[in-house]
Structure formats: C-alpha cells, structure tokens
Amino acid sequence: MASYPIIQEREGEWTSNEMIEILGFRIPAFFVYGSQGPELLCDFITNFQTKPDDVFIVSYPKSGTTWVQEIVWQIYHDGEISHKVLGDRILYIEKALLPESTHLDIKSMPSPRLFKSHLSYDAIPKSTDEAKTTCKYIYVARNPKDAAVSSYKFMGSFGTNGMNAPWEFYAKLFIEGKSKYMKCFQIQFTTNGVIMFLDGGSTDMIRTFCSLNMKTCRRYENFPLTSVS
C-alpha cells in the first residue's frame, strides 16, 4: 500500500510549509487535504486520460506560468480578453479535486482542454491510448534564482499558513530540493514545446517575453494569428 509522508522542514524555530509527498513530489498540503486525501489525488493524476488536442502548460512554481496561460488561452479564443479568473478557464491539475474547482466534470470540458501543472514531464498525465498521447506540452523555464525569490515572497504572503522562516532558510531548502514539488534543477527537457527562459524584471523585458512567447505558441499550436506585435 502506498504511503504519503507528511513533510515540514524545520531548523530551530523556523519551519517550511507543510507538504505531502505524492508520486515523488512535495505537493502543498492544503491541495491534498482539500482533495479528500492523497490517495484520491494520486489516483486522479495517474489515471487521467488525455485527448489528442489537450494542451499542458508546465513549469516549476513561480516561473511565469500565469503569463503563458493567458497567452495560450487568448490564442485559442481569437484574442478575447476575459475577466473570468484564470483558474476558471485553465484547470490546475493538482487542484482539480478541490471543492471550489469549476471543472468538476473534466470529461465534459470543451476541446481543446487547457491545463496547468507543476509536475515534471514524466509525471504529467498521459492517456493509455497511444493515439491520444499527441497532446501538446509547453514548458516554461525561468532563472532558478528569480524563481526562488518569487516563490519565497509568494509563500510568505499567506500569513500564519505561509513560511515562518528567513530567506536564508528557504534558499537552503530550494537548493537541496526540499521546498515544494522538486529540485528546480531536476527538469529533463524533451522536444515537446520548450518555450524560453524568463529572466524577468523590467517592463520592456516583460513585453518582449509576451511577444516572443505568443509567436512561439502560435507556431507550436499551428494557429494562424493576424498580428502579433
């Protein structure tokens, strides 16, 4: 029977966020508890059935995933600007079983289905039907130093549920692969849709990131766009 260790790194009075290990990944505990336990979430991930036109947007946390999700969604919706929450438009695989998910019936989602995940390529759901494994995987990479700083600040924004530790403690966990999900450096690239590295910062760089990635996504997804500026 599979075990799902509960992990919370400690050093003196400092503590990390609570995580639960599923399929070798340290998943944030509140994802798991809200999904009615690790067994159900593990079963959902391993038995998920893809469709040929599914699109997965994958990254290490805080690597620019939100930008690329919006780009991809607009490409598939003729440039439409939506005021709906992004999570209501693109399903976050690890949060799919949470009660507040708006995608409870995933099989009935209209095609092409758009998904987000922070799992590695090998762990991303794939259909057992070989004809349905041709879906697209877009991997968003970022300078690990920037991803670490962004992730630390993000987790610290959750108050008492966030990280109770200084940057030095978190940086050590990040380098050792003891923060959430996995080591940032363990990513194995494939030919399936590597976008670019986001070394983000200035407004000009963000504009360039969006423009270049929209062009790259358009070519990868075989979508004719009238103009990308």
N, C-alpha and C positions, 0 to 999 in steps of 0.2 A: 504494500500500500504506500502510495506516495506521501512524503512528508513536506510540509510547507513551513520552514523555520521563520519565526518572527525575529527580526533583526533591528537593533538600535545601538549604534556605535556610541561608546562612552569614553571619556577621558576626564577623570575627576568629576567636577560638577557639569561638564559640558556633555551635551547629548545631540545626536543626529535625529532626523525624523525617523519615525517607526516605519519599517519596510517589511514586506513578506516575500520570501523567495519562491518564485514560480517559474518553472522551466529554466532555471539558472539566472533569472533576472530578479533584481530587488525592486519589486513593484510597491509604490506608495501604499501604505496600509489602508488609508481611507478609501482607495479604489476597491480594495479587496473586501473589506468589511461591508461596504455598501452594495457589493455584488453578491451578497449572501454566502460569502466564503471562498477560499482559494480553490476548492475542488471544482466549483461551478465555473469560475473564471478560467481555470486551466483547461477544462473540458471545452469551453466555448472557443478558446484560441486554437486548440489542437484539432477540433472537428469542424472548424469554419470552412465553408465551401465557397470558393471564389467563382466568379464568372469571367469570361474572356475579356470583357470591356471594363472590368474593375480597375480603379487607379488607387495605388497606395502612396501616400506621402510620408516618408520615414526620416527620422533624424534622432540624434542624441538630444535630450531636452535642452531647450533654450538656444537652439541653433538657427533660428529664423524660419521655423516651420509655419508660423502663422502667415508670414508674407507669402510663402509659396502656396499655402492652402487657398488664400484669396485669389492669387493669380490663376491657379488651376480652375477654381470654381468659376471665375469670370470667363475663362476660355471656353468652358463647357456651357456657358449660359449667355453667349453673344455679348459679353462685356457688361451684362446687367450689374448694377450696383444694388446690393441687397442690404437692408437694415436689420435682417434677422441675425441673431447670434451665430457666429461661425460654427460653433459646436452643434447647432441645429441643422446645418447644411452639410457638414462633413463629419462622419462618425469617427470618434476616437475609440479605437478597438479596445483598449484597456479599460475604458469607462462604459462600454456598451451595455453592461448589465446593471448599471446604477438605476435606481427607480426614476430619477429625473431625466433619463435618456429619452430623447424624442424619436429614437429609431428602434423601438422595442421589437418590431417585426422586420428584421433585416432582409428576409427573403422577398418582401414586397417593396423594398426600396426601388425607385425607378432607376433604370440604367441610363448612363454609366454610374455605378455607385462609387462615391469618393470616400476614401478612408485615410485616417491619420494614425500613426503608431510610433512608439519609441523602442519597439523591439528590433532585434537585428534581422537582417535579411533571411537568415536560416530559420528564424522563429516566426516570421510573418506567416499568417495563414495561407495555405495553398490547397487547391482542390485535389482530391484523389483522382479526379478525371483529368487525364493528360491533356485533353482538348481544351480544358478550361483553365490551364495554368499560364496562358499567354497574357495575363493582365499586366499592367504597367506598374513599375516600382520606381518612384522618384526619391533619391536620397539627398537630403540637404545637409551639407557639412559646414562647419564653422571652426575658426581657430579655437582650439581647446581652451586657451587662456581666457578668451572672451566668453565662451560658453560657461566656464566655471564661475566667473564673476557674475554673469547674468543669473545663473541658477542659484547661487548663494543669496543674492539680493531677493530673488523671487521667493525662495523658501522662507526667508526672514520676514516676509510681508504677511505671514499667516498668524502673527501674534503667538499665543500660547501653543498653537498647533504647529508652529514653524520650528526652525532650527534654533536651539538655545546654545550658541557657540560662536566664537570669533572666527574671522576669515581663516586664520592660520590652521585651525582645527579642520574646517571644511576643505581647505586646499589639500591637506594631507589625505583626507578621505577620497577626494576626487582623483588624485594621482595614483592612489593604491587601488582604485576601483571599488571603493566601499561606500560610495554615495549611491543614489538611486539608479536603477537599471543595470549598468555595467560600466566597465572601463571605457572611457571615450575613445581610447586608442585601440580598442579591440575590433573596430569596424573592419569588415572584409568587403572590399568593393567588388562589384560584379559589372557586367556590361549593361545592366538594367538601369539606365537613366540617372547617372550621377550628374547633378546639376552644376554646382560650383562651390567653392569655399566662400563663405560670407565672413569677411574681415571688417565688420560693420562699424559705423561711427557717425561720420558726417552726413548731412542731408544729401550732398552730391553722391556719396557712395551708396546711400540707400536708393536714390533714383536709378543709379547705374545697375544695382542689384536687381531691382524690379524689372527694368527694361530688358536686360540681358536674359534673365530667367524667363520672362514672358516669351521671348523669341525661342529660347531653348525648349520650353514646354510645348510651344506651338508646333515646332518641328517634330518633337518626340511623339506627340499625340496626333500628328497628322491633321491638324486643324488649320484651315485657311483663315487667317485674320486679315482684315482690310488694311490695318495700320497698327504698328507698334512703335511708339515714339518714346 
